[in-house]
Every structure is written in C-alpha cells, then in structure tokens.
Amino acid sequence: MKYAWVIFDADNTLWDIEFLYIDARNKLCLFLQERGCSYEEVNEYQRKRDKELFKIYNYSACRFARSFEDTVIKYLGIDCEDEIIHMRSVALQVFELEPKYTDNLEKIFDKLKDKYQIALITAGEKWVQDKRVDAFHLKHDLSVIEVVEKKSKEVFDKFIKKYSVDKSVSWVVGDSINSDVKPGIESGLNTIWYDNTNWAENENHINKEIIVSGYKKVSKLEDILGIIL
C-alpha cells in the first residue's frame, strides 16, 4: 500500500533562522566600523568569504565562524587574537539561539495530518539540527524526522522506498531551489517552493531546467494548503 506524504524542510521553512545570521553579520560590521572600517566593505567581504567557505565546509557551523575570523584578520591583522575570539563567539551564537517559528504552523499541520503523513527532512550539522528539532513544539505531529548532510535525489528516493510514498499525491515543501525543489522534482514528487528569505549567495533561483520541470510557488507557507488540499 502506498501513502500520501508532505515532506517539509526545516530552516527557513518551518522556522526562520536567517534573521540570526543577519543580526550576527550586523554586529561584525559595526564592530569593525568602530575600528575605522567601512560597514559596506566588511559586509561584502564576509558574504563573499562565507560563500567561498561553503564549498569546503557546506552547512557546518564552523564555516560561518571561520568567515568572521577571516574578516577580522583581513581588516585588523593576524595578531588581534581577542577580537578574533570575540567575533567567532558572535558567529557561533547563531547556532545556539532559538529560531522564530513560521506563522500558522498549528493550522497548517492540523489541516494536513487528516489526509497526509508529515515528515521533516533537514540538512545541516547534526547537533544544530537535532537541537532545533528537539525544541520544535509540533514535532509530535511529524511521523518521520531525518537529518542528512545534504539533500539530494538519492535521499528522497530512499525515503520514498522506505516509507511507501505515493509520489503522485505526495509533496516536498521547502525554501531552497537547490536543496528542496530540484531533488524533489528529480525524485518524481510534487514540489512547492516557499519563496522565503534565505541565504541568496548559495541559491540559484534562475534555473531554466527547474522552471521547465515545474513547481508551485508560495510567499506565505499557509498558502500551501490551497495547493495541496
């Protein structure tokens, strides 16, 4: 027997974390501005460095912290140990602070769970994702929770086989074209792109192959109900 599923992403879908990165980056820029640096130049450099480090560290927490260290070193020099340690701690707080939950999640889950099994597949550093999932007030509504290093067609294919997913009536919902929409479509699932604020440096939203393949788009997560139901 096949089952209908809705598979959610976590970061910047069920909960918002982008504001944590923005706040930390603002603190870095202000910290260096007070020491004679240009706020705009610091902001641009940190973003560029973070993107470069993503190729090495992916979603690891050390990537963001390393980008802060490298930014401080670029503008203040290698010998500013206290400043490096301080800004590294600011970057790492991103992974300790609580996210903001997306509006109307209770309503969304209540409407869906009558007809669908609900799953969470999230990518990232395991201790960070486990911490956020453990604190999630609606985790009891999730039939399956999986933390993976990176989402891909193979990850979704494995899930489909393991949980007898009826692809024709099942959905992937997430904020990332690269990590949610693309592998979801490749696995034959219906997909919804939640056009939410996220790390644009690592997203390629202008992807003709994906657009041709087709997906639904919402700007409010609650709007998925009108599509799925």
C-alpha positions in Angstrom: 0.0 0.0 0.0 1.2 3.5 -0.9 0.8 6.5 1.4 0.5 10.3 0.8 3.2 12.4 2.4 4.1 16.0 2.8 7.8 16.4 3.4 8.9 19.7 4.9 12.3 21.4 5.0 13.2 22.9 8.4 15.5 26.0 8.3 13.7 29.0 6.8 10.6 26.9 6.1 9.1 25.6 9.4 11.2 28.1 11.2 13.2 31.3 10.4 16.9 31.4 11.0 18.0 34.0 8.5 17.5 36.9 10.9 20.1 35.2 13.3 22.7 35.4 10.5 21.7 39.0 9.7 22.0 40.1 13.3 25.4 38.4 13.7 26.7 40.0 10.5 25.5 43.4 11.6 27.4 43.0 14.9 30.5 42.2 12.9 30.2 45.1 10.6 29.5 47.5 13.5 32.4 46.1 15.5 34.8 46.8 12.7 33.2 50.1 11.8 34.0 51.3 15.3 37.7 50.5 14.4 37.7 52.6 11.3 36.5 50.1 8.7 33.8 50.6 6.1 30.5 48.9 7.1 29.7 48.2 3.5 33.1 46.7 2.6 33.1 44.5 5.7 29.6 43.2 4.8 30.6 42.5 1.2 33.8 40.7 2.2 32.2 38.5 4.9 29.4 37.4 2.5 32.0 36.6 -0.3 34.2 34.7 2.1 31.3 32.8 3.5 30.3 31.7 0.0 33.8 30.6 -0.7 34.0 28.6 2.5 30.7 26.9 1.7 32.5 24.9 -1.0 34.7 23.4 1.8 32.5 23.3 4.9 29.0 23.2 3.4 26.4 23.8 6.2 28.9 23.2 9.1 28.7 25.8 11.9 32.5 26.3 11.6 32.0 27.8 8.1 30.2 30.9 9.4 32.6 31.3 12.3 35.6 30.9 10.0 34.2 33.7 7.8 34.1 36.0 10.8 37.6 35.1 11.8 38.9 35.7 8.3 37.1 39.0 8.0 38.6 40.3 11.3 42.1 39.2 10.2 41.7 41.0 6.8 40.8 44.3 8.4 42.7 44.2 11.8 45.5 41.8 11.2 46.5 38.3 12.4 47.7 39.5 15.9 44.2 40.7 17.1 43.5 37.5 19.0 41.0 38.9 21.4 38.9 40.4 18.6 39.0 37.2 16.6 37.8 35.1 19.6 35.1 37.6 20.3 33.7 37.7 16.8 33.9 34.0 16.5 31.7 33.6 19.5 29.2 36.1 18.0 29.0 33.9 14.9 28.6 30.7 16.8 25.7 32.2 18.8 23.6 31.8 15.6 23.5 28.1 16.3 22.6 28.4 19.9 19.8 30.9 19.8 16.2 30.0 19.1 14.6 30.4 15.7 11.3 32.1 15.0 8.5 29.7 14.0 6.7 30.3 10.8 3.2 31.8 11.2 0.2 29.5 11.5 2.1 26.2 11.7 -0.5 24.7 14.0 -3.2 25.4 11.4 -1.1 24.0 8.6 -0.3 20.8 10.4 -3.9 20.3 11.7 -5.2 20.6 8.1 -2.7 18.3 6.6 -2.5 15.5 9.1 -6.0 14.3 8.4 -5.0 13.2 4.9 -1.2 13.1 4.9 1.6 11.8 6.9 4.0 14.6 7.7 7.8 14.3 7.5 10.8 16.5 8.1 14.0 16.1 6.1 16.6 18.7 7.0 20.2 19.2 6.0 23.0 20.6 8.1 25.2 19.9 11.0 23.6 17.2 13.1 24.0 18.7 16.6 22.5 22.0 15.3 19.5 20.4 13.6 18.9 18.0 16.5 18.8 20.9 18.9 16.3 22.8 16.8 14.1 19.7 16.2 14.1 18.9 19.9 12.8 22.3 20.7 10.1 22.3 18.0 6.7 22.4 19.7 5.0 20.4 16.9 7.4 17.6 16.5 4.8 15.2 17.8 2.9 15.7 14.5 5.9 14.5 12.5 5.8 10.8 11.5 9.4 10.9 10.4 12.4 13.2 11.1 15.6 12.8 9.2 18.7 14.9 9.5 21.0 14.5 6.5 24.3 16.0 5.5 22.9 17.2 2.2 19.6 16.7 0.4 19.6 15.0 -2.9 17.6 12.9 -5.3 19.1 9.8 -3.6 17.9 11.0 -0.2 14.4 11.4 -1.4 14.5 8.2 -3.4 15.5 6.3 -0.3 12.7 7.9 1.7 10.1 7.1 -1.0 11.1 3.4 -1.0 11.4 3.1 2.8 8.0 4.7 3.6 6.0 3.5 0.6 5.4 7.0 -0.6 2.8 7.5 -3.3 4.7 10.1 -5.4 1.7 11.1 -7.4 0.0 12.7 -4.4 3.0 13.5 -2.2 4.7 16.8 -1.8 8.1 18.4 -0.9 7.9 21.9 0.6 11.0 24.0 1.1 12.7 27.4 0.7 15.6 26.2 -1.4 15.5 25.6 -5.2 18.8 23.7 -4.9 18.1 21.5 -1.8 14.3 21.1 -1.9 12.7 21.8 -5.3 15.4 20.3 -7.6 15.9 16.9 -5.8 12.1 16.7 -5.1 11.3 17.0 -8.8 14.1 14.6 -9.8 12.5 12.0 -7.5 9.1 12.4 -9.1 7.5 14.2 -6.1 5.2 17.3 -6.4 7.1 20.3 -5.1 6.3 23.7 -3.6 8.9 26.4 -3.4 8.4 28.6 -0.3 9.9 31.9 -1.5 11.2 32.9 1.9 14.3 34.9 2.9 17.3 32.7 2.8 21.0 32.7 2.0 20.8 34.1 -1.5 24.5 33.7 -2.1 24.1 29.9 -2.2 20.8 29.9 -4.2 20.3 29.9 -7.9 16.7 30.8 -8.4 17.1 31.4 -12.1 17.3 27.8 -13.2 15.7 27.1 -16.6 15.7 23.4 -16.1 13.8 23.6 -12.9 11.3 26.2 -14.3 10.6 23.9 -17.2 10.2 20.9 -14.9 7.5 22.8 -13.0 6.8 23.5 -9.3 4.3 25.6 -7.3 5.4 28.7 -5.5 4.1 30.4 -2.4 5.2 33.5 -0.5 3.3 32.5 2.7 3.7 29.0 4.0 0.0 28.8 4.8 -0.8 29.1 1.1 0.4 25.5 0.5 -3.0 24.4 1.9 -4.8 25.8 -1.1 -2.4 23.8 -3.4 -2.1 20.5 -1.5 -5.7 20.2 -0.4 
